[in-house]
């Protein structure tokens, strides 16, 4: 049993949690048992929810729903494969993050939480399809590197860089295809430009609430 108000040999400077006989004992950094009021404060901090977790999860759910729309795989010729779906999720995540960028500390934290949600889902998905534990970390690093590369390419293209958006999409999003119909690329590029404008028009407050409106899908398709 724990009978003393102090425990010898505890590292100083950190609160400690001990479980004994189905009871929880909390000690401060000096090894002193905390009173009930202090315990409530410590547990409030310990179990405090990240305020950006919920809106980030809502944004990511919306991104995945949009990325799964059949119009992209029919009208825009995106390959309906694991790679193709990753590309579409990456594209929509980029568009949301683009409109959180440089909008203040809260927007930065939401963007980071969205990134975390996205790659936590990728990690889980890889495990569900049978990728071994030793390989998951390596695959996630490769996917994150690819994602950052696409962010740079798409943002430069949308900002009027030397490479057009059509060229960036052909190389990256359609990269697993031997050939891609030029009109399919044009449709997707037009969608991306329109979605970029739609996100800009809806304002930061809506994004901070976990809502993203991407606008109309590629030509002739319904949501």
N, C-alpha and C positions, 0 to 999 in steps of 0.2 A: 504493500500500500504506500501511497505518497502521504507522508505525515508531516513533512517539514514545509515551511514557506519558501525555502530555497533548495535548489538542486546543485550539487557540486559538479564542476567540470563542464557546465554549459557554455557555449560560445557567447560572448557578450555582444550586445547591440541588436539582437534580433528576438522577436517574440517566438515562443515555442509552443507547440501543441502536443499534448500527451493524451493517449487513450488508455484507460485502465478500468477494469470491471465495468465496462460499458459507460463510463463517465469520461468527459472531456475536461482536461485541465489546461489552462492557458497561462503561460509565464511570460513576463516581460523580458527585456534584454538583459536585466540584471539577475534573472532567475527568480523573481518574486511572483507569487500567484496574483493574477489580476482579479479585481473585484467584479461583481456582476455588471456594473455599468460599463467598465472597460471592456469586458467580454463582448457586450453587445456592439460596441464600437468596432472592435477587431473583426467580429464576424460580419458586420455590415461591409467593411472594407474587403474582407476575404471573398465574399460572395457577390460583390457589386458587379452588375452587368455592364459591359461596355456599351455606352449609349449609341455607338455607331453600328453595333452588331445587327440590330433589327433592320434599320434602313438599308444597310449593305446587303443583307440577305434578301430583302424585298427587291432591290435593284437587280441582284444576280438572278433571282427567279424570273423577273421580267426579261432579262437578257436571254436566258435560256429559252423561254417561251418564244421570243421573237426569232431567235436563231433556228428554231425547229420548224418555222413556217414553210410549208411545201413550196411556196412561190420561189424561194431561193434555189431550190434543187430542180425546179421545173423551168420557170421563166429565165432564171439567171444562170442555169447550168452548173451550179456548185455541186461537186461530187458528193453523193449521199453516202458518205463513209465516215469512219471515226475521225480521220484527218479533216474531212470537209466540215464536219460539225464543230470540231475544235476551232477551225478557222472562222466560222460564223460567230461562235461565242466570243472569240478574241476580237473580232471586228466590232461587235456591239459593245463589249467591255471598253475597248479603246474609245469609242464615241462618247460613252458616259464619262470616262476619266478625263477626256479632253475638255469637257465642260465643267469639271471640278478643279482642273488645274489652275493654279494661281488665283483662287477665289477665297483664300483665307485658310486659317489653321483647321477649322472644323471641316471644311471641304477636303483638305488634304488628308485628314484622318479618315473621313468617309471613303475616299479613294483607296487608301491603304486597306481598310476593312473589306472593301469590295474585292481587291486583289487577293486578300487572304481567303475570302469565301470561295472565290473562283478556283484557287489552287488546292484548297481543302477538298473541294468537290472532284477536281481532277485526280487527286491522290486516291480518294475513295473509289472512283470509277476504275482506275487502273487495278486496284486490288480486287474489285468485283469481277473483272474479266480475267483474273488469274495471274497478273504480274506479281512476281515474288517480292518479298520485303526488301531483299538486297538490291533489286533493280528499280524499285519505285522511286527512290530518291534521285537516282541518276536520270530517270525519265522525266521527273518533275523539273529538274534543272534544265534539261534540254527544252522542255515546253516553255519554261519561263524565259529562256534566252530567245526562243523563237517569238514569243509574245512581245518582248521588248523591241526586237527587230522590226516587227510589224507596226508597233506604235510609232517608231521613228519614221518609217517609210510612209505610212498613211498620213501622219501629221504634216510631214514635209510636203507631200503632194497636195493636201487640202489647203496648205498655206501658200501654194503657188511656186513650189520648188521646181527644179529642172525636170524631175521625173513626174510624169502625169499620174493621176490616180489609176487610170486604166493600166498603165505599165506596172505600177506597184501591185495591183490586184492580180494581174496576169502572172507575175513572178511568184508571189507569196500565196495568195488564197487559192489560185488555180494551179499551184506548182506541182501537184501530184498527177496532173493530166498531161498526156502527150500533146493533145491539141485542145483548144477551146474556141468556141464560136465567138468572133469579135462582137456580134450583137449582144451576146450574153454578158460580156464584160461591160459593154456600154450600159446595159440595163442596171447592172449592179452598181456601177460607178455613179449613175444618176440617183439611185436609191441612197447611196452613202452621202452624197452631197445634200440631198433633201433631208435626210435624217439628221445630219449635222446642223442644218438650219432649224429644224424643228426642235431639237434639244436646246439650241441657243435661245429660241423664242419662248420656251416654256419657263425659263428662269431657274436660278439656283435654288430657291426655296422649295420648289417641287422636287428637285433631285434630292435635296437633303431629307425629304420625307420618304424617300425610297421609291419614287415614281419617275418613270422615264417614258416619254412618248416619242416613238421613232418615225411616226408618219406613215405614209402609204407604202405598201409593198411594191415590188417590181411590177412592171406593166401588165395590166389585164388580170391581176390576181386579187382576190379578196382576203381580208384578214379573217 
